[in-house]
Amino acid sequence: MIYKTLLTIGLGLLAVSVNAQSLTLEECYLLARENYPAVKKMNLVAQSADYTIKNANKKFLPQFNISGQATYQSQVVDYGALLGGASPMGFSPPTFSKDQYRISGEVEQLLFDGGSTQYQNEITKANAGLQKQNVEIELYTINDRINSIFFSIFLLDAQLKLNELKVANLQTQLDKAEAAYKYGTAYASDVNELKAEIENTKSVNIDYEGNRSAFLKMLSIFTGKEITSSSELVKPEPILSSEEINRPELKMFDLQKEIYEAQTKQLKSSYMPTFKAFFQGAYGRPTLNPISNDFGAWYITGIRLNWSLGSLYTLKNQRSIYDLSSQSADADKETFIRNVKIDIAQQDENIKKYAEMIGQDQKTIELREAVTRSASAQLTNGVITTHEYIQKINNENAAKQNLILHQIQLLQSQYNLKFKSGH
């Protein structure tokens, strides 16, 4: 049966002419991923996050500060005036200069920052994860376009093969018609009509080949691999996909929630105290000695406490903002899952529909083949016209085209289901 040949053309096709090397659908996915410019952002995001975290952790390294000043003061302490002109035996009160100088250096070490650095690093990691996941989503959507291009090429290839069969059938009748015309038993119009139909079919093939070439160029751009008419695309095997949803968008929503949770934790650090140890050394005039006007060195060391409680005024509202944002992410996730379930249900119905249509197509082809065989004999015996015979041929070819179309659509729906569910 000819429809068995069609099964070989459609579902049984092991390859479609596209490189000397074979290329599978999965390989196209991988090549498109590797060749997509946005994939470079993955490493860039990771490196940026690493630098940000390292910079944040450097807050706990000793901090150095050097300062100096030279001043002139309108007044200084006058010990003579304080003592009323009288001074203890052997004590001469100093006279302080109005020009004073100081150069100092300080080393400061952060001991406790209320957890601010830890929480900020968590936010940085979560943000980096979200950026990378957005790239993953962008890369994943490419698979849908690859599917569309890949299966369109298979459909065009099958249609070209069907037209080759049609042309061969018409050529057989043309040879008979030319022989009959030569002996005066057929009209020139019969010969010309068959020739015209052959040329029309070849014209359709030019359109198919042009579209096929365009799809191959598109696939080449996506994969970064030169794919020509001499390449070989391997036909995907029929698959059964799970309806469990495993899309990369789900992780994106979870990462959004992680950011809001980390931001909520960071609020705690805004009202926690910070402690720093410090050592300050200086040289100048006057020194810490309150009764000396000489140049000298001195140092101070200790622990500083800084505690700001102003953030408590907005703490409750800020927590509410992050909580609402988290709830919004949950709502977006639920909406996404709902829409994906609708898409999955549609693909399920498409799979059932195309499977049933294939069965009907096979029955239709059997009937059309029988009609064409009968019409061939009738044309030879002059019972029907060439025009009527061509109509029978076209009807049979249309039935075969439908079968091929539905076979490819069934296979594509199976892979669309795989894409929609994320497997």
NULO-244770 format. One record per residue (C-alpha): residue in one letter; y, z, x. Coordinates in steps of 0.02 Angstrom, whole numbers, plus 50000, padded with zeros to 5 digits. Layout:
BEGIN
> A,Y,Z,X
...
//
This chain:
BEGIN
> M,50000,50000,50000
> I,50173,49957,50060
> Y,50242,50126,50010
> K,50127,50201,50142
> T,50220,50093,50266
> L,50380,50165,50196
> L,50316,50341,50227
> T,50293,50289,50407
> I,50470,50220,50411
> G,50545,50372,50325
> L,50450,50536,50349
> G,50325,50468,50474
> L,50455,50394,50591
> L,50427,50482,50756
> A,50587,50417,50831
> V,50743,50318,50798
> S,50814,50203,50929
> V,50960,50292,51007
> N,50912,50329,51251
> A,50768,50297,51361
> Q,50748,50484,51355
> S,50699,50567,51192
> L,50822,50685,51111
> T,50777,50814,50979
> L,50890,50896,50851
> E,50875,51065,50940
> E,50924,50984,51105
> C,51077,50911,51019
> Y,51124,51086,50961
> L,51111,51154,51139
> L,51202,51008,51220
> A,51342,51016,51092
> R,51360,51202,51125
> E,51367,51179,51314
> N,51489,51034,51299
> Y,51607,51116,51172
> P,51772,51165,51256
> A,51785,51331,51164
> V,51626,51395,51249
> K,51731,51423,51406
> K,51826,51557,51310
> M,51670,51667,51307
> N,51682,51707,51493
> L,51871,51713,51488
> V,51870,51843,51349
> A,51741,51948,51442
> Q,51840,51941,51605
> S,52003,51983,51516
> A,51923,52135,51431
> D,51850,52192,51598
> Y,52021,52185,51682
> T,52103,52275,51536
> I,51976,52417,51544
> K,51991,52432,51733
> N,52180,52441,51718
> A,52168,52575,51584
> N,52050,52680,51690
> K,52173,52675,51835
> K,52280,52797,51739
> F,52165,52930,51814
> L,52205,52876,51992
> P,52340,52977,52085
> Q,52514,52913,52047
> F,52645,52913,52185
> N,52832,52921,52159
> I,52973,52929,52287
> S,53153,52965,52241
> G,53314,53011,52328
> Q,53493,53053,52289
> A,53658,53091,52373
> T,53789,53180,52266
> Y,53959,53257,52277
> Q,53992,53405,52164
> S,54159,53469,52106
> Q,54098,53649,52114
> V,53965,53748,52206
> V,53912,53929,52205
> D,54040,54040,52292
> Y,53951,54199,52351
> G,54114,54268,52419
> A,54191,54267,52247
> L,54032,54340,52172
> L,54036,54486,52294
> G,54222,54515,52267
> G,54263,54486,52448
> A,54148,54629,52503
> S,53980,54594,52582
> P,53839,54707,52639
> M,53834,54760,52821
> G,53770,54616,52928
> F,53767,54490,52786
> S,53881,54339,52789
> P,53874,54243,52624
> P,53846,54055,52648
> T,53969,53924,52598
> F,53885,53780,52507
> S,53937,53602,52540
> K,53994,53497,52395
> D,53902,53346,52465
> Q,53716,53368,52436
> Y,53566,53262,52485
> R,53385,53254,52434
> I,53236,53138,52460
> S,53073,53184,52377
> G,52897,53119,52351
> E,52777,53167,52213
> V,52591,53144,52186
> E,52533,53161,52006
> Q,52353,53165,51945
> L,52309,53145,51761
> L,52179,53276,51713
> F,52165,53253,51525
> D,52245,53123,51411
> G,52174,53179,51245
> G,52043,53041,51247
> S,52175,52903,51235
> T,52100,52797,51374
> Q,51923,52813,51307
> Y,51973,52759,51132
> Q,52082,52618,51197
> N,51935,52552,51298
> E,51827,52556,51142
> I,51958,52454,51050
> T,51969,52331,51195
> K,51780,52306,51195
> A,51776,52284,51006
> N,51919,52158,51011
> A,51831,52061,51149
> G,51671,52062,51048
> L,51765,51997,50896
> Q,51846,51857,50995
> K,51678,51804,51068
> Q,51598,51811,50896
> N,51734,51699,50825
> V,51688,51573,50960
> E,51505,51592,50911
> I,51551,51552,50731
> E,51649,51400,50787
> L,51500,51342,50890
> Y,51380,51374,50746
> T,51479,51264,50626
> I,51451,51119,50746
> N,51266,51123,50699
> D,51311,51070,50522
> R,51401,50916,50587
> I,51259,50877,50706
> N,51138,50885,50559
> S,51245,50763,50458
> I,51259,50639,50602
> F,51077,50654,50655
> F,51004,50622,50483
> S,51130,50484,50445
> I,51063,50391,50597
> F,50885,50410,50532
> L,50935,50346,50362
> L,51024,50194,50434
> D,50876,50157,50547
> A,50758,50162,50398
> Q,50872,50049,50297
> L,50878,49924,50440
> K,50688,49921,50449
> L,50677,49894,50261
> N,50797,49749,50272
> E,50690,49675,50410
> L,50542,49679,50290
> K,50650,49601,50154
> V,50709,49461,50269
> A,50530,49427,50323
> N,50477,49416,50140
> L,50621,49300,50098
> Q,50587,49194,50252
> T,50408,49168,50193
> Q,50471,49104,50025
> L,50604,48999,50113
> D,50471,48913,50218
> K,50376,48872,50058
> A,50534,48813,49970
> E,50583,48700,50115
> A,50410,48624,50118
> A,50416,48597,49929
> Y,50590,48521,49943
> K,50529,48404,50078
> Y,50396,48338,49959
> G,50516,48333,49812
> T,50441,48477,49713
> A,50588,48597,49735
> Y,50776,48587,49723
> A,50899,48604,49866
> S,50981,48745,49768
> D,50820,48845,49780
> V,50821,48828,49969
> N,51006,48869,49982
> E,50991,49022,49870
> L,50853,49094,49979
> K,50955,49058,50136
> A,51107,49140,50058
> E,51008,49297,50016
> I,50941,49305,50194
> E,51117,49290,50263
> N,51181,49421,50141
> T,51045,49541,50198
> K,51089,49509,50380
> S,51271,49543,50337
> V,51222,49710,50263
> N,51128,49746,50424
> I,51287,49716,50523
> D,51372,49851,50419
> Y,51224,49969,50446
> E,51222,49936,50633
> G,51410,49965,50645
> N,51395,50132,50556
> R,51246,50178,50664
> S,51342,50137,50822
> A,51486,50245,50762
> F,51369,50392,50729
> L,51292,50372,50902
> K,51465,50378,50981
> M,51506,50535,50881
> L,51343,50615,50938
> S,51383,50567,51118
> I,51553,50652,51106
> F,51477,50810,51034
> T,51335,50822,51160
> G,51425,50754,51313
> K,51273,50643,51339
> E,51280,50454,51334
> I,51175,50403,51183
> T,51153,50217,51158
> S,51044,50102,51055
> S,50910,50117,51190
> S,50899,50306,51169
> E,50765,50391,51066
> L,50802,50520,50933
> V,50648,50621,50887
> K,50624,50648,50702
> P,50632,50833,50654
> E,50477,50908,50578
> P,50482,50972,50398
> I,50517,51159,50398
> L,50511,51308,50283
> S,50661,51422,50311
> S,50680,51603,50264
> E,50815,51641,50136
> E,50862,51801,50228
> I,51043,51784,50282
> N,51071,51796,50470
> R,51237,51707,50494
> P,51350,51746,50643
> E,51492,51784,50521
> L,51402,51946,50471
> K,51420,52015,50647
> M,51604,51966,50643
> F,51634,52077,50491
> D,51541,52221,50576
> L,51648,52202,50732
> Q,51805,52207,50626
> K,51747,52374,50557
> E,51711,52437,50732
> I,51892,52401,50780
> Y,51959,52498,50631
> E,51842,52644,50669
> A,51898,52646,50852
> Q,52081,52641,50798
> T,52049,52787,50681
> K,51972,52887,50825
> Q,52121,52844,50935
> L,52236,52932,50811
> K,52163,53096,50873
> S,52232,53067,51047
> S,52408,53047,50978
> Y,52421,53233,50938
> M,52318,53301,51083
> P,52402,53378,51237
> T,52399,53297,51408
> F,52379,53390,51573
> K,52431,53329,51744
> A,52420,53410,51916
> F,52563,53373,52033
> F,52625,53404,52209
> Q,52807,53373,52254
> G,52877,53379,52430
> A,53061,53358,52473
> Y,53189,53364,52612
> G,53375,53389,52590
> R,53520,53506,52569
> P,53518,53629,52489
> T,53335,53682,52489
> L,53250,53800,52367
> N,53321,53945,52467
> P,53471,53999,52362
> I,53565,54073,52510
> S,53545,53930,52634
> N,53660,53780,52656
> D,53552,53703,52791
> F,53446,53546,52782
> G,53262,53585,52758
> A,53096,53539,52681
> W,53007,53617,52532
> Y,52868,53582,52408
> I,52817,53624,52231
> T,52641,53608,52157
> G,52566,53649,51989
> I,52507,53583,51820
> R,52613,53499,51687
> L,52580,53507,51501
> N,52648,53380,51379
> W,52612,53399,51194
> S,52697,53293,51062
> L,52657,53330,50880
> G,52771,53201,50800
> S,52623,53088,50758
> L,52559,53217,50633
> Y,52693,53158,50511
> T,52610,52986,50495
> L,52430,53034,50535
> K,52366,53038,50356
> N,52448,52873,50308
> Q,52387,52787,50466
> R,52209,52843,50431
> S,52224,52774,50255
> I,52284,52607,50323
> Y,52132,52590,50437
> D,52016,52647,50297
> L,52087,52514,50180
> S,52068,52382,50315
> S,51886,52434,50337
> Q,51857,52421,50150
> S,51938,52249,50151
> A,51816,52193,50287
> D,51671,52256,50178
> A,51739,52157,50030
> D,51755,52000,50137
> K,51576,52023,50196
> E,51511,52042,50018
> T,51607,51886,49964
> F,51536,51788,50110
> I,51357,51842,50072
> R,51381,51796,49889
> N,51444,51621,49934
> V,51301,51595,50057
> K,51175,51644,49923
> I,51252,51513,49810
> D,51235,51382,49948
> I,51054,51434,49980
> A,51013,51420,49794
> Q,51089,51246,49792
> Q,50986,51190,49942
> D,50830,51263,49861
> E,50860,51159,49706
> N,50895,51005,49812
> I,50729,51026,49901
> K,50636,51038,49735
> K,50734,50892,49663
> Y,50703,50774,49809
> A,50518,50819,49815
> E,50502,50769,49631
> M,50605,50612,49654
> I,50495,50556,49800
> G,50344,50564,49684
> Q,50435,50458,49555
> D,50494,50336,49689
> Q,50316,50305,49747
> K,50261,50263,49570
> T,50411,50148,49548
> I,50373,50058,49711
> E,50193,50025,49658
> L,50256,49944,49498
> R,50393,49846,49587
> E,50268,49782,49717
> A,50154,49721,49578
> V,50300,49633,49493
> T,50353,49551,49657
> R,50176,49490,49695
> S,50167,49413,49522
> A,50340,49338,49541
> S,50291,49260,49706
> A,50148,49168,49623
> Q,50259,49121,49476
> L,50391,49050,49595
> T,50260,48947,49684
> N,50201,48878,49517
> G,50378,48847,49455
> V,50368,48974,49314
> I,50524,49070,49370
> T,50679,49018,49465
> T,50723,49066,49642
> H,50865,49173,49575
> E,50744,49271,49467
> Y,50627,49295,49614
> I,50769,49362,49722
> Q,50808,49487,49585
> K,50628,49549,49593
> I,50639,49563,49782
> N,50802,49659,49770
> N,50730,49777,49639
> E,50581,49814,49750
> N,50694,49839,49901
> A,50808,49955,49802
> A,50657,50061,49752
> K,50603,50072,49934
> Q,50781,50115,49986
> N,50780,50257,49859
> L,50617,50324,49929
> I,50682,50322,50107
> L,50846,50400,50051
> H,50759,50541,49959
> Q,50638,50573,50103
> I,50783,50591,50225
> Q,50881,50696,50099
> L,50732,50811,50077
> L,50717,50838,50264
> Q,50905,50860,50282
> S,50907,50987,50139
> Q,50774,51088,50230
> Y,50882,51093,50386
> N,51037,51128,50283
> L,50946,51278,50211
> K,50906,51334,50387
> F,51091,51317,50433
> K,51155,51404,50277
> S,51039,51553,50300
> G,51073,51564,50488
> H,50897,51538,50557
//
